[in-house]
């Protein structure tokens, strides 16, 4: 896992209080919701806040959120694209 993915994983583990997980143990391609990491709809709201707070990237609607939250790697890619488009 590269540094950028590891930092994102740290934000998720800390922000969602996933005490039994270590950021470096997360599978970057596993789904964040359902059978993967097992997050639920409340976690989705908190995850959106984490992304906005740490990366200044807003997830505007549920459809965009589904794509962005598909996996840790998908979220990292989404954040990178949004930041590049905004010039940050």
N, C-alpha and C positions, 0 to 999 in steps of 0.2 A: 504494500500500500504506500503510495507516495505521500509526501508531507501535506499536500493540500487535502487529500482524502482523509488522512489521519486527523487533521485539525477539524474537519467537518464532523468526523465520527466523535471526536472529543466533545464538540458542542452538543451533539445529539445525546450522547450518553449522560453528560452533565445536566443539560437542560431538561431532559425527560426523567432524570433520576433513575436511570437504569443501572442500579447499584451492583447487580450481579454480572454485568458485562464490562469487559475492557475494550476500549476503542479499537485497539489493534486486532481484536478477535472478530470484529464484524466482517462478514462476507460482503464485499463491495457490490456484488451483483445479485444478492438475495433481496427479495421483496421486503420493503420496510413494513408493510401491512400484511395481515393475514398470516399465512404459514411461515413467512420469513422471520422478521424481527418481532412480529406480533403486535405492532402498534394498532391503536384503534382511532376512532374519529376525534376523540378529545386530544389524543396525541398529535393528530394532524393539525389542529389549531395551534397547539403549542409549538410544533415544528415550524409552522409558518412564521410565528413570532420570532423564533430562534434565527431563522434565515434572514428575516428583515432586520433584526437587531445586529447580527454579526456581519452580514454581507450587504446590507442596504438594498436588498432585492425583495420586491413585493410579489407575492403570488396572488394574482388578481381574482381568479375564479376557480371553481372546483375542477373543471376540465383541465386547466393548466396544472393544478395541484396533482391530479392523478398522474400526469406525465412526469412531473418533477419528482414526485415521491415514489416512483416505481422502484428505485433502489438507491443506495448510497452513491453509486457511480452516476446514475441518472440525475440525482440532485446536484452533484458536483458539476456535471456538464451544464445543467440548466443555469446554475449560479454563474458559471464562467461566461456563458453566452449572454446572459442578461447584463452582467457587468461590462462586458466588451461593447455591447450595444449602447450602454449608457456612458461609455468612456471612462469607467472607473477601474 
